Structure formats: C-alpha cells, structure tokens
Amino acid sequence: MAKKLQQLLTPFDYQVSQGDLDCVVTGLTTDSRLVKPGYLFIAIKGAASDGHDFIATAIKEGAVAIIFQTELCTVPEHLPCIKVGDSREAVAHAAAAFYDHPSKRLKLTGVTGTNGKSSVVTLLHQLHTSLGYTCGLLSTIKNKIAQEDLPAALTTPDPITLNAMLHKMVDAGCTHAFMEVSSHALDQQRVGGIVFELAIFTNLSHDHLDYHHTFDAYLAAKKKLFDVLPADSLALVNIDDPRGKVMLQNCAATKHTFALRTMADFKGRILENGPAGLHMYFGDQDIHVRLLGVFNAYNLLAVHAAAVLLGTSSEEVLPYLSALSAPAGRFEAIQDSSGQRTFVVDYAHTPDALRNVLQTIHKIKHNTGQVITVVGCGGDRDTQKRPIMAKTAVDLSDRVILTSDNPRSESPDQIIADMMVGLDEGSARKVLRIADRAEAIRTAHALADVGSIVLIAGKGHEDYQEINGVRRPFSDQALVRKLLTFEIL
C-alpha cells in the first residue's frame, strides 16, 4: 500500500516547512523504532517521551517525510517536513486516509461508558454473526476479524493499528464491526477520522480519575464520541443514567434512547431475575435469556436496540437474544461438582460495577451460604476509588478478602492499606488482607460452605498479573477450576 503525502494531509491544518508533498509514503508510524524506508514519521509529545527527540533516528531509518508539532531538528533540505497544530489529530486522520477510510465501508458501532462496553460489543458481535453477517470485533477481551481471533492490547488501539485492522476487516468481507471506545482513546484522538454508523452510551460512574483528574473531564471525554457524529449517523443512550441526556446535547445524529425505568424509545422490564437467567419484556414481547442481573438487562436492551437500528427487525432479533452467552470474565459462573458452591469471576473494577455484581449475587443466592468477595485495585491507577471499592465489598458481603489486582509498580500492601481507609473498625473485622492473589483465592475456596457464592472481582478475562512491570501468567478461572478438580481427586 502506498499513498502520496499530499493525500494524507487532510482535513487538519498544516504548514509545509520544506520539501515536496508529491513524495510516496509506504507506511506511517509514531515510533521511530518501527520506521522503515518509505515511512512517514509523526512526532507526538507523550507523557513519558517526546517523539520530536527521535526525528533524527527516524530519518536515519529511512523516513521520507516528517510531521511535527513543537520543534524540528536539522534535517536534509529535500525531506518534506509538515508542521501541524496537533500531532495526535494529524496521525488519526493520516492513518484513516492511508488505509482508504475503512470505517466508511463498514457499519461500525462504537460503545462507550464506564461499565458494559466489552459485554455490549461482544454480544452485538455474537448476535450479528448468528444473523449471518461477517463481523469484526475490537474489545478489551479480544479482537476478531471474521473468524480470526487476535489478542487485544488496549481497549481502543492507536489510530494506525485501528485503521489497519478495520482495513483488514473490509478485505475479509466484514459488513459490520463493533468496537469499544475508551475515554483515553477519545481524549487522545485515537478515533479521529473514524466514521461511526452508531454510537452507544451505557452508563457513567467513578473511574479513570488518575488520568482525567475530575469527573467532569471524564464525562467530557466520553461525550466527544457523540459530539463528532455526523447527521446521517445514529446515537443510542441509556436514559436511566442522568448522563445519557448530556451525551445527546449538541449531537447532530438521529437520537434514540433505551431504559428500564424511564420512558424511552426502547423500553424493557425485568419479570424475573434468577439463577437460570433473566425473564424480560423487550417492548411488548417477553423472552428468557441466559444472562443474569440488572446490568445485563441494560446490556441486552442496548444490543436489541442497536440491532434494530442497524436494520434487523425486532421480531428477528429477539429469538437470537435468548441464545446469547456472557463474554469471558463477565459474571462467569463456575460451580463445584455438587452444584452447591458457585465461584463467579467478573471484571468489576469500579465501585459501581462491583455493587451491581454483588447485588445480582444476592438476588440469585439461596438463603443459606455466604457471599465471599475477593477483590483488589490496580496499581498506578485511580487511587480515589480504592476505599470506595473496599466499602462496597464489605457492605454487600459476609466475608471480604482484599488482595492484589495488577499492582504494576506499586506495593500491593500499600494498595490494600489505601482500600482499608474506607472501613470503620466494625467493617474491618469482616476483612482478611492477603496480598498474594492465588493465596487469597485458595482461602476463599476454603471458607466457602454449602450455598456460598464466591465473587473473584477485578481481572475477569485477563490471563496475566502485572507486578513490577512484568506480566506473569495468571488466570482466576484456571485457578478456581484447578482447586475444584483437586477436590474431586
């Protein structure tokens, strides 16, 4: 694939410092280590390093053109150099142009919100695949291009990777694609130049304030997805969440809403929420679904509404909803051989998500048995939520084991100490502090009696634990299944 440099310089403002815009570009990157002969190098100033410091390296490796924002080193006179006001905006739009604007050739749905993003995009992918469409998926759990599974590194990839993957989806014959859109990605313009057919808002609660600093800034980042929607696109929001209305302010797209409690375009009602799943009304039709909990009722409402808005009739969609299964690590239930103890692995890593999962557990639990929660908080992330997470766990559990999540560069013991700040002396008596996550899960397994439900929260689908910058293999599900297998042996 190759493009003339001139073709990549739109729709953002730029100034030509030197060189000929007629040069041929065979690739683009923001990482000087990835530069190959013929590449366009875009210098971005990041939090940890500044790409402008590596322009000379990029030229040495064969870059044929440079886009920069703040400063330029001495470069050969013939080399095209383009100054822009925002390098992040430039790389996003240049990547979209380089890959022939693949988002315009797909029915692309973007899902944003604090909780439910992975579930909604995964369920949408399941549903539309069942309906016979060839689909793509970009999620925290995994990426898919038609039948090919690919690992996921970030919730939303960088613009170059994102457009390359969307281009591959088009080449693979995909007609639909479903992707999570994180607040980080919106703030960093990773989805600049991407055209969404449909944007979905799930909900908003306390998260990522280590990055955004204030809740208002977090809200504003999420809203950017709806602010840039063109008039011929669709917006779908959870109107039970008060921020749903905010998302629709100054939104040019055709607006739609879904809700359980409020009047909405797509209205649902829970008839029964039990161990066998949900019995729900979708409009005036009632169906049984395998998924559990109020949070999944909202996810399914969003999925049903999105499918209808994307062109499938409600009558055709509803039978497929009943067959959908929960994504990995999203209220994933594992029972012992007798069926008398249940271990639930869930990605809940915000106070709101943890509360939702625990409330669901209480609704499906029999009168006997305990609710035991194993939970931690990630290191190098939002510290403000740590005491709230601990209090939420203690308020809704009989026993709580505070442990490590992904401590990253922080001390696990300090993270747990930060969580304990949210507890009074009485609440603290319900808590065990075990920094080793494997030992914490073993302890929960030993404490669980007949009828108990053990929630292991925070990591969900992840198959690693990051400690001191090193990712070590670790799976909550695998450890639980191993413990239950040893019982049988």
N, C-alpha and C positions, 0 to 999 in steps of 0.2 A: 504494500500500500504506500502511495506517495501523493503528496499534495504540494502545490506551490505555496510558499509562505504567505502570499497575499490572501489566499483563500482562508487562512486560519485567523486572520486579524479582523474579526467582526463578531458581535456587534459592539465591542468595547472601544473606548477611546485610546488612541496611541499616537506616539510621535516617532518618526524614523530618525534615529541618531546618525546612522550611516548604513551604507550597503544597498543592495538591490533586492526588492521584495519578490523578484521572479525566481529566486532560488528554490530548489526542490527539497522538501522535507520528507524523510522516510520514517520518522518516528519522533516522539516527544517524551520528555521526562523532566521531573523537578529534582532528580537525584543524580548528581554528577557521576556517581559510581556506575550508573546504568547507561550512560551516554555511549552511543555507537556512531560511527561515521554516518553523516547524513541527518543526525538528530537535531531537533530544536530543543534548546535548554531554557527552561523558565525558572528564573531565580526567585525563590519565595523566602521571605524572612519568617522563620518559625519561632516557637517558644524556646527550643533548645539550640538551634543553629540557624545560620543565615546563608541561604543559597548564593547570595552575592559574593560570599567569600570563596566560592568554588567555581566561579565563572572561568578562571584561567584553566582549571583542571578539565572542565567540560570542553573547552576549546582544544586542549591537548588531546582529548579522547576522540575528537572528530566532529564536534558540534558545528553545524553550518549556519546557525543563527542563534541569537540570544534575545530573550525577553527579560527585561529587568524593571525594577521599581524605584530603588533608592540610590544606588551608586554603581558605577561601571569602572572596572579596571581597564588598563591599557589593552586594546585588542587590535588585531590586524585590520587595516583600513578597509579591506574588501568585505569583511564579515558583517552581515546585516545585524544591526542592533536596534531593538524596539523598546522604547520607554513607555510604560503604562502606569496608570494611577493605582491599579490594584492587580497584583500578580495572580492572586487566587481567582479573581474573576476571569483573567486572561486565560489561565490554564484550563478552566472549566469550559469556556466557550471554544477555545482552540481544540480541545480534545473532542468535543461534540462535532466540530467541523471536520476534523481529521478522519473520524470514523463515520462520516456521512450522516450525521444526526440520526443514529439508530432509534432513539426514543420516539421519533416521529413515525416510525414504521412498525410500532408495537402499540397495543392497547396497554399502556403502562399505568399501574396503580401504585401510588406511594402512600404508606401508612406511617403516621407519626403519633406521638403521645408517650406518656411515661410507661404505662403497662399495656400489654396486649399486642404490641407491634408484631412480634415473632409469631404469636398464635394466629393473628388475623391473616398475615401474608401466607403462612403455611397452610392454613385451612382454605384460603382462596385458591392456592395452587392445587391442593388436593381436589377441591370441588371442580375446577375448570379442567383439570386433567381427566377426571371422571366423566365430564361432559363431552370429552373427545377433542379438546383443544391441545395443541402443543404449546407448552408454557415454560417460562423462565422464573427463577426464584432467587432473590437476593435477601438473605436474612442472617441474623446472629447465629442461628443454629447451623445452617449450611446454605450453599448456593447450588442451583441446578440449572443446567442448560439442556432443555428437552429431557432425555433420560440420563444425562451425565451428572453425577454428583461431584461437587467441588468444595474444598474446605473454605470456611469463612474466617477472615482475619478481623475485619472491622464490621460493625453493624451496617454502615454505609461506606463502600470503598471510596478511594480517592478518585477524582474525575477521570483520569486517564484509564485506570483499571475499570471503572464503572462503564465508560463508553465502549471500551474494548469488549467487555462481557455482553453488553447489550447488542453490540455488533455481531458477536458470535451467536447470540440468540436469534437474531434475524436470519443469519446464514443457516442456522439449524432448523429454520422453518417455524419458529415460535410466532404465535399471533398475540399472545398475552404474556405479560410479565408483572410480577408482584414484588415490591421491594420495601424494606424498612427504611425510613428516613429519620435519622437521629438528629437531636438538637445540635450536636457538634458539627455534623455534616452541613446543616443549614447555616450555622454561624460561619463556617469556613468555606462556604460557597461550593461545596463538593457537587451539588446538584445544579449548579448554574448551567444553563444551556440544555437542561433536560426538560422535555415536554411531557407532562402527565395528563393522561386521559381522565384520571380520577385521583383525588387526594382524600384520605380518610383521617379523621382525628378520633382517637379512642378515649383519652382522659388525660388529666394532668395532676400530678402530685409532686411531693418533695423529692428531688433527685438532681444530681449533677451540679450542685451549687459550688462545688470545688472549682468548676470550670466557669460557670455563668455568674457566680458570686451572689446574685439576687434572684428571687423567684420571678420578678418582673422581666429580667433579662432572659431567663429560661423560657418564659411564656412568649416573649417577643421572638426568640429564635424559632420556636415551633410555628408561630404564626407566619413566618416567612414563606412556608410551603404554600399557604393559601393566598398570600399577597401577590404572588407571581403567576398564579393560574390564569391562563387566557380565557376569554369569554366563551369559547366553544368547549371548555372542559367542565368537569363535574366536581363538586365538593360535597362530602358527606361527613357529618359531625355527630358526636354523641351529645345530644342536647340536654341530657340529665346532668352532665358536667357543666357547671356555670361558665367554664372557659370555651365551651362549644360555640356560644354566641360570639365570643371575642374572635374566634378563628374566622368567622364569616364576615366580620367588619372589613369593609374595603376590598372584599373579594369579588372579582369580576365573573367568576364561574357560576354555573347554574347550581343553586344551593339545595341540599337535601339534609334531612335530619333523621336520627334513629333514637329510640328511648324505650325504657321500661316504665318509667314513672310519669313522663311528660307527654303531652300531645306532640306527635311527630309524624313525619311522612311514612316512616317505617316503625310501627309500634309493636312491641312484644309484651308478653305477660307470662310469668312463670306459674304453672299449675302445680308442679311437684318438683322438688329438688332432693333426690335421694341417692343411695349408693349405686343404683342402676343407671343413673343419668338424669337428664332434665326432661320434663314434660312441659312443653311450651306452646303458647299461641304465637304465631307469626301472622299478624293481621287477624284474619278470622279463621285461620287454619291451625289446627293443633297437631304437633308431631312429637315423638320421643327422639331424643338424641343421646349419644353415649357420653358426652362431656358433662362434667359436674360443675356446679357452683354458679353464683350470680355473675361473676366476672366472665365466665364462659358464655352465659346468656347474652351479655353485651357483645362478646366477640362474634357469636353466631348471628346476632342481629346485624352487625356490620357486614359480615360475609354475605348474608342473604340480600341485604340492600345493595351491596356492591355488585353482586352477580346480576341482579335485576337491572341496575343502572348500566351495566356493560352489555346488556342486550339479551339476557336469557329470561324467560317468563318465570314468575314466582311458582307457578304450577310445576314447571320442570325442575326448578331448583330444589324445592322442599324435600322430595324423596332422597336426594343426594345428601342433604344436611344430616339426616339420621345416620348415615354411614360414616361420617367424618370421625377421625380419631385424633386425640390430643397429640401435639408435637412433643418430641423428646424433651424431658425435663420440665414439662409444663403440667403440673398436677399428675405426674406419672406414678401410678399406684403399683406397689409390689407387695403381694401377700405371702405369708408363710404357708407351709403345706396344709395346715389345718384351716386356713382362711380366717383365723381368729385374731391375727395381728396384721396391721397394714402399715407399710412404710411408704410415705409419699415424698418423692423427690420433686422439688419445684425451684424455679429460677428466682423466686421472690427475693428481691434485694433492695426494695424500698419499703418504708413503713406501710404505705397503702396496700401494696401487693401482698405483704406478709399478713396484714389484717384480713384481706379478702380470702386468702388461702385458709387461714385459721378459722374464720367464720364459716367457711364451707365445710371444713372438717367437723366442726361442732354440729352442723346441720345433718350430716350423714352418719355421725358416730352413734353407736348404741349407748344406752345409759351406763353400762359398765365400762371399765377401762379408762386409761389415762390419755391425755393429749401431751405428748412429749415433743418438744421442739429443739432441734439442733440448728443453731444459726450463728453467723458471724457477719463481719462487714469488711469490704475490700480496703486494702491499703492504698495510700496515695490518691484517695477519692474523698468525696463529700464527708467531712467529719461531723457536720451538724446533725446528720441523721442517725448517728450511732446510738446515742441514748434513747432516741425515739424507737429505734428498732428493738432494743432490749425491753423497753417498757411494753411495747406492743406484744412481744413474745410472751412476757410474764403475765400480762393481763388476760391472755387467751389460752394459756397452757397450764397444765398441772405441774410439769417439771420443765426446766429450760437448761440446755447446755450451751453456753457461749463458747465459741471456738473460732478457728481461723476460716476465712474465706479464701481470697487471694491476697495475702498480706503484702505482696510486692516488696518494696524497700522498707516497709515499716515493721516494727516489732509486734508480733501477734499479741503478746501480753499487754502492750500499750493500747492496742485497738480494743481489746476486751475491757481494759480499765476505762476507756472512754465510753464504752457501752454501759458499764455499771453505774456511771454518773446519773443515768436516768431512773435508777431504782432507789426506793427507800429501804429502810432496814428490814421491814417485813417482806417486801418483794424479793429482796436479795436472798432470803432463806430458800426460795424455790430454785435457786440457780447453782449450777456447777460450772466451774471455769476450767476447760480442758483445751489448751491451745492446739494440740495435735488433733487434726480433724478426723483422722482414722480412728484414734482412740475415743474421740467424742462419739462417733457413730457406734463403735463397739459398746460403749457404755449405755447409749440409748437402747440398743438392742437388748442388753442385759436387763435393763429396767422395765422393758415393755412386758406387761402381763396380758392375760386374755382380754380381748376387746380394745386394746390400746391402739392408737394411731400415732405413729412417729413421723413428724414432719422434718425433713432434712432440707433446709432452705438455703438459697443464695447462689448455687452454682449450676443447678439444673442440668443442661445438656453437656456442660464442659467436661472434658476428659483430661484435664490437667489442673495443677495447682501451682501458682506463680509465687515463688519465695526467693527473695533477694535477687530478683531479676532473672531467675531460672525457672522455666516451666517444666515441672515434673509430672509424669503420668499419674492421674488420679481421677477416679470416677465414683461418685456417690452410689450410683446404681450398681456398679460392678461390686463394690464392697458389700452392699446390702445383700445382693444375691449370693455372694461367697459366704457370708455369715449364715444365711438361711440354708445353704447347701450343707455346711458343716453340721447344722442341727440334724439333718436327715442322716448324714453319715454316722 
